[in-house]
Each structure stands twice: as C-alpha cells, then as structure tokens.
Amino acid sequence: MRIIAGKYKKTPIRTLEGEDITRPTRDMVKEALFSSITIYSDTVFLDLFSGSGSIGLEAISRGAKRVVFNDINKDAVKIIRSNLEKIHEEAKVWNLDYQECLKQEEKAGFDYIYCDPPYDFKGYEDIFFYVSRYMNMAEKGIMIFEVRKDTDLNDEYLDFRKYKEKRYGISKLLYFRKEN
C-alpha cells in the first residue's frame, strides 16, 4: 500500500497483517474518493475507523491543515503512528471507540469525516447521532462511508442528506452532506 498523490506520493505505508483485523482501502477507491472532494490548506479531516491510516495520510499528503485518526485496535494505532513518523508529520491519533472519539473531537469543525467501519458494522445511525449531537462540523460538512456494495443506508439521517453513491468492486462510497 502507498500514498497515491500529493506531497508524499508513492510513499509506501505499513498495514496490519490480515484483512480480518482491518480492510485496507484499495487505490482505486482512494483515487475516486479524493477526486470527488476538495482538500484545501484549511481542511480539517477525521479518519474515524483508520486501520493503517491510509485515508488520513492521503489527506495530509494532499495538504489538509489538520487530520485526526482514530481506531479502537491498539496495533492499528501503532501502525498509524509509524506511518506518520515515516512521512515526518504529526497528527492526533486516538485509540477509542468511535462514539468516544466523536465526543472528544466535538469542537473540531471537521470538513470531512471518513468512516470505513468493519463490513458487519451496525451502528451507522449512532454515527449520525453522535456527529449531529456532539460535533461542531464545518458548514456543509461531509461524511463519507465506505461500505460493502450490498449495504443500504437511508437517504437521510437527522441533518445529513445523501447526495452521492458510487460503487467500486465489492465496495461503495456513500456521501452525506450536512444541511442547515
């Protein structure tokens, strides 16, 4: 696995062994994701179920101002920190349950929250609830979910509306925009 674009383009990154622990996002999906959003020098980005941190690292490489990583797995957190050291960057790395992470980052003003939970995850409504209740997202903030292609989410959750859905092999990306 590698960073595909930006300042650290082609830098290899470490991942956890075995896809039963984490499921690395394929380059095709990463490229599609970052082609569909805009990273500015003031972008604040949360990689909520980080795994190896490849999505957050990509956001850093493309110039995001602040990236926050979170994974409940301690080994994943070690890998994220190792990958950050490799590119000589600092970032906040949480080792928390997703709900607790969202509470801790309530004032962050995220432009993007990227969620790639395990494929058998059932707490999507909880994510929207915690983000709506606890988070100070940027105006028109966007939540992006990477899910298995047969996973269906509602078109609306609280103050978020789905505005885009794209399939890539066994995965799909779902985009939700915060409506005021």
For each residue, the residues with C-beta under 8 A, 3 or more apart:
1: 12 13 14 15 24 27 52 54
2: 10 11 12 13 27
3: 6 8 9 10 11 13 54 57 58 61 87
4: 9 10 27 30 31 34 58
5: 9 31 34 58 61 62
6: 3 9 58 60 61 62 63
7: 60 61 62 63
8: 3 11 57 60 61 87
9: 3 4 5 6 61
10: 2 3 4
11: 2 3 8 61 86 87
12: 1 2
13: 1 2 3 52 53 54 57 83 86
14: 1 52 79 82 83 86
15: 1 22 24 51 52 54 79
16: 21 22 51 52 73 75 76 79
17: 21
18: 21
19: 22 23 24
20:
21: 16 17 18 73 75 76
22: 15 16 19 51 52 71 73 76
23: 19 51 116 118 119
24: 1 15 19 51 52 54
25: 29 30 33 51 54 55 116 146 171
26: 29 30 168 169 171
27: 1 2 4 30 31
28: 31 32 168 169
29: 25 26 32 33 146 168 169 171 173
30: 4 25 26 27 33 34 54 55 58
31: 4 5 27 28 34 35
32: 28 29 35 36 166 168 173
33: 25 29 30 36 37 55 114 144 146 173
34: 4 5 30 31 37 39 58 59 62
35: 31 32
36: 32 33 164 166 173 175
37: 33 34 112 142 144
38: 43
39: 34 43 45 59 62 63 64
40: 43 63 65
41: 63 65
42: 65
43: 38 39 40 59 63 64 65 66 111 112
44: 64 65 66 67 68 108 109 110 111 112 138
45: 39 56 59 64 66 67 68 110 111 112 113 114
46: 67 68 70 101 105 108 110 112 113 114
47: 50 53 55 56 59 67 68 69 70 114
48: 70 98 101 102 113 114 115 116 117 127
49: 70 71 98 115 116 117 118
50: 47 53 55 56 69 70 71 76 80 93
51: 15 16 22 23 24 25 54 71 76 79 116
52: 1 13 14 15 16 22 24 76 79 80 83
53: 13 47 50 56 57 69 71 76 79 80 83 84 93
54: 1 3 13 15 24 25 30 51 57 58
55: 25 30 33 47 50 58 59 114 116
56: 45 47 50 53 59 60 67 68 69 80 91 114
57: 3 8 13 53 54 60 61 67 83 84 87
58: 3 4 5 6 30 34 54 55 61 62
59: 34 39 43 45 47 55 56 62 64 67 112
60: 6 7 8 56 57 63 64 67 87 89 91
61: 3 5 6 7 8 9 11 57 58 87
62: 5 6 7 34 39 58 59
63: 6 7 39 40 41 43 60
64: 39 43 44 45 59 60 67
65: 40 41 42 43 44
66: 43 44 45 91 92 108
67: 44 45 46 47 56 57 59 60 64 91
68: 44 45 46 47 56 91 92 93 94 105 108 110
69: 47 50 53 56 77 80 91 92 93 94
70: 46 47 48 49 50 93 94 95 96 98 101
71: 22 49 50 51 53 76 77 80 94 95
72: 76 95 96 97 98
73: 16 21 22 76 77 95
74: 77 78 95
75: 16 21 78 79
76: 16 21 22 50 51 52 53 71 72 73 79 80
77: 69 71 73 74 80 81 93 94 95
78: 74 75 81 82
79: 14 15 16 51 52 53 75 76 82 83
80: 50 52 53 56 69 71 76 77 83 84 93
81: 77 78 84 85 93
82: 14 78 79 85 86
83: 13 14 52 53 57 79 80 86 87
84: 53 57 80 81 87 89 90 91 93
85: 81 82 88
86: 11 13 14 82 83
87: 3 8 11 57 60 61 83 84
88: 85
89: 60 84
90: 84
91: 56 60 66 67 68 69 84
92: 66 68 69
93: 50 53 68 69 70 77 80 81 84
94: 68 69 70 71 77 100 101 104 105
95: 70 71 72 73 74 77
96: 70 72 100 101 104
97: 72 100 101
98: 48 49 70 72 101 102 115 117 123 126 127 130
99: 102 103 126 130
100: 94 96 97 103 104
101: 46 48 70 94 96 97 98 104 105
102: 48 98 99 105 106 127 130 131 134 135
103: 99 100 106 130 134
104: 94 96 100 101
105: 46 68 94 101 102 108 110 135
106: 102 103 134 135 136
107: 136
108: 44 46 66 68 105 135 136
109: 44 136 137 138
110: 44 45 46 68 105 113 135 137 138 141
111: 43 44 45 137 138 141 142
112: 37 43 44 45 46 59 141 142 143 144
113: 45 46 48 110 131 135 137 141 142 143 144
114: 33 45 46 47 48 55 56 143 144 146
115: 48 49 98 127 143 144 145 146
116: 23 25 48 49 51 55 145 146
117: 48 49 98 121 123 145
118: 23 49 121
119: 23 147 148 151
120:
121: 117 118 124
122:
123: 98 117 126 127
124: 121 127 128 145 153 157
125: 128 129 157
126: 98 99 123 129 130
127: 48 98 102 115 123 124 130 131 143
128: 124 125 131 132 143 157 158 160 176
129: 125 126 132 133 157 158
130: 98 99 102 103 126 127 133 134 135
131: 102 113 127 128 134 135 137 143 160
132: 128 129 135 157 158 159 160
133: 129 130
134: 102 103 106 130 131
135: 102 105 106 108 110 113 130 131 132
136: 106 107 108 109
137: 109 110 111 113 131 141 178
138: 44 109 110 111 141
139: 178 180
140: 177 178 180
141: 110 111 112 113 137 138 177 178
142: 37 111 112 113 175 176 177 178
143: 112 113 114 115 127 128 131 160 175 176 178
144: 33 37 112 113 114 115 173 174 175 176
145: 115 116 117 124 153 173 174 176
146: 25 29 33 114 115 116 171 172 173
147: 119 151 153 171 172 174
148: 119 151 170 171 172
149: 167 169 170 171 172
150:
151: 119 147 148 172
152:
153: 124 145 147 157 162 174
154: 157 162
155: 161 162
156: 160 161 162
157: 124 125 128 129 132 153 154 160 176
158: 128 129 132
159: 132 178 179 180
160: 128 131 132 143 156 157 176 177 178 179
161: 155 156 176 177 179
162: 153 154 155 156 165 174 175 176
163: 175 176 177
164: 36 173 174 175
165: 162 172 173 174 175
166: 32 36 172 173
167: 149 171 172
168: 26 28 29 32 171 172 173
169: 26 28 29 149
170: 148 149
171: 25 26 29 146 147 148 149 167 168
172: 146 147 148 149 151 165 166 167 168
173: 29 32 33 36 144 145 146 164 165 166 168
174: 144 145 147 153 162 164 165
175: 36 142 143 144 162 163 164 165
176: 128 142 143 144 145 157 160 161 162 163
177: 140 141 142 160 161 163
178: 137 139 140 141 142 143 159 160
179: 159 160 161
180: 139 140 159
